Amino acid sequence: MKPKRQTQGFTLVELMIVVAIIGILAAIAYPSYNRYIERGHLADAHAELVDINNVIKTERVRTPGALSTQAALQSKADELFQEPELTARYDITVAMPDAAKSSRYNLVVTPKANSGYTLALWMNSIGEAYRCQDAASAKAYNTTGQCEQIGGKK
């Protein structure tokens, strides 16, 4: 009679179960992680918009008539929006919705197509900022629905 050998290790079924569990956990965790990272980058973009807005206001006070056109505002925003992490993921645009009547402007940050991000952000000239679920809502300057206020006066 041969002595029975004791084997150590895992069976193929046990390993497959562990791999399946890890796969399920990864499928749940990875999208949550990406949303977390996207919200962090959007918070950085908000901080940049605050800085850009402050520079624009300061230059307008120091030099009356400065940055009074949409082209001048866009040029200034492009000059100041230089953080590599943000410029790789977002585009910034400036709009003057009623340029004929006032000098108000809106700064809009939208995700680039290749970033995989969906959240967008817009800020008006008095510092009210809104986080939007999509770029179209941000470009439409929505204050309700798909957008929620995150900064400025509430």
C-alpha positions as CSV (number, residue, x, y, z in Angstrom):
1,M,0.0,0.0,0.0
2,K,1.3,3.4,-1.0
3,P,1.4,6.1,1.6
4,K,-1.0,8.9,0.9
5,R,0.8,12.1,-0.1
6,Q,-0.4,15.4,1.4
7,T,-0.7,18.1,-1.2
8,Q,-0.7,21.7,-0.5
9,G,-2.0,24.6,-2.6
10,F,-5.2,25.6,-4.3
11,T,-7.4,23.8,-6.7
12,L,-8.2,25.4,-10.1
13,V,-11.8,26.0,-9.0
14,E,-10.7,27.9,-5.9
15,L,-8.4,30.1,-8.0
16,M,-11.2,30.7,-10.5
17,I,-13.5,31.8,-7.7
18,V,-10.9,34.2,-6.3
19,V,-10.3,35.7,-9.8
20,A,-14.0,36.1,-10.3
21,I,-14.4,37.9,-7.0
22,I,-11.5,40.2,-7.8
23,G,-13.0,40.9,-11.2
24,I,-16.4,41.8,-9.7
25,L,-14.8,44.1,-7.1
26,A,-12.7,45.8,-9.8
27,A,-15.8,46.3,-12.0
28,I,-17.5,48.1,-9.1
29,A,-14.5,50.0,-7.8
30,Y,-12.9,51.3,-11.0
31,P,-15.8,53.5,-12.2
32,S,-16.2,55.0,-8.7
33,Y,-12.5,55.7,-8.6
34,N,-12.7,57.4,-12.0
35,R,-15.6,59.6,-10.8
36,Y,-13.6,60.5,-7.7
37,I,-10.6,61.5,-9.8
38,E,-12.8,63.5,-12.2
39,R,-14.4,65.4,-9.3
40,G,-10.9,66.2,-8.0
41,H,-9.8,67.6,-11.4
42,L,-13.0,69.6,-11.6
43,A,-12.3,71.1,-8.1
44,D,-8.8,72.1,-9.4
45,A,-10.5,73.7,-12.5
46,H,-12.8,75.6,-10.2
47,A,-9.8,77.0,-8.3
48,E,-8.3,78.0,-11.6
49,L,-11.5,79.8,-12.7
50,V,-11.5,81.7,-9.4
51,D,-7.9,82.8,-10.0
52,I,-8.6,83.8,-13.6
53,N,-11.8,85.7,-12.6
54,N,-9.8,87.6,-10.0
55,V,-7.1,88.5,-12.5
56,I,-9.6,89.7,-15.0
57,K,-11.4,91.8,-12.4
58,T,-8.1,93.3,-11.2
59,E,-7.0,94.2,-14.8
60,R,-10.4,95.8,-15.5
61,V,-10.2,98.0,-12.4
62,R,-6.5,99.0,-13.0
63,T,-7.1,99.8,-16.7
64,P,-10.6,100.9,-17.5
65,G,-11.7,99.5,-20.9
66,A,-9.2,96.6,-20.7
67,L,-10.5,93.2,-21.5
68,S,-13.8,94.6,-22.7
69,T,-14.2,92.3,-25.7
70,Q,-14.8,88.6,-25.8
71,A,-11.7,88.0,-27.9
72,A,-9.5,89.9,-25.3
73,L,-11.1,87.9,-22.5
74,Q,-10.6,84.6,-24.3
75,S,-7.0,85.5,-24.9
76,K,-6.4,86.3,-21.3
77,A,-8.2,83.1,-20.1
78,D,-6.1,81.0,-22.5
79,E,-2.9,82.7,-21.2
80,L,-3.9,82.0,-17.5
81,F,-5.3,78.5,-17.9
82,Q,-2.0,76.7,-18.2
83,E,-2.0,74.0,-15.5
84,P,-0.8,70.9,-17.5
85,E,-3.2,68.4,-15.6
86,L,-6.1,70.6,-16.5
87,T,-5.2,71.6,-20.1
88,A,-4.9,67.9,-20.9
89,R,-8.4,67.3,-19.8
90,Y,-10.4,70.5,-20.2
91,D,-11.0,73.4,-22.6
92,I,-11.8,76.9,-21.4
93,T,-14.0,79.3,-23.2
94,V,-15.2,82.8,-22.4
95,A,-18.6,84.2,-23.5
96,M,-20.2,87.6,-23.1
97,P,-23.9,86.8,-23.3
98,D,-25.1,90.4,-23.6
99,A,-22.0,92.3,-24.7
100,A,-24.1,95.1,-26.1
101,K,-25.7,95.9,-22.8
102,S,-23.0,95.0,-20.2
103,S,-19.5,93.8,-19.6
104,R,-20.5,90.6,-17.9
105,Y,-18.9,87.4,-18.9
106,N,-19.0,83.7,-18.3
107,L,-16.0,81.3,-18.0
108,V,-16.8,77.8,-19.1
109,V,-14.7,74.7,-18.6
110,T,-15.7,71.6,-20.6
111,P,-14.0,68.2,-20.8
112,K,-12.1,67.3,-23.9
113,A,-13.5,64.5,-26.0
114,N,-10.6,62.2,-25.3
115,S,-10.6,62.7,-21.6
116,G,-13.5,60.4,-20.9
117,Y,-14.9,62.9,-18.4
118,T,-18.5,64.3,-18.5
119,L,-18.6,66.9,-15.7
120,A,-18.3,70.6,-16.7
121,L,-18.1,73.9,-14.9
122,W,-19.1,77.5,-15.5
123,M,-18.6,80.7,-13.6
124,N,-20.1,84.1,-14.1
125,S,-18.2,87.4,-13.7
126,I,-19.4,87.9,-10.1
127,G,-18.0,84.5,-9.0
128,E,-21.0,82.3,-8.9
129,A,-19.9,78.8,-10.1
130,Y,-21.9,75.8,-11.2
131,R,-20.9,72.2,-11.7
132,C,-22.8,70.6,-14.5
133,Q,-23.4,67.0,-15.4
134,D,-22.6,67.6,-19.1
135,A,-20.9,70.2,-21.3
136,A,-24.2,71.3,-23.0
137,S,-25.7,72.4,-19.7
138,A,-22.5,74.4,-18.8
139,K,-22.5,76.0,-22.3
140,A,-26.2,77.0,-21.8
141,Y,-25.3,78.5,-18.3
142,N,-27.9,76.4,-16.6
143,T,-28.4,77.3,-12.9
144,T,-30.8,74.4,-12.2
145,G,-31.5,70.9,-13.4
146,Q,-28.2,69.4,-14.6
147,C,-26.2,72.1,-12.8
148,E,-25.7,72.9,-9.1
149,Q,-24.1,75.9,-7.6
150,I,-20.7,75.2,-5.9
151,G,-19.2,78.6,-5.3
152,G,-19.9,82.3,-4.9
153,K,-23.0,83.8,-3.3
154,K,-25.8,81.4,-2.7
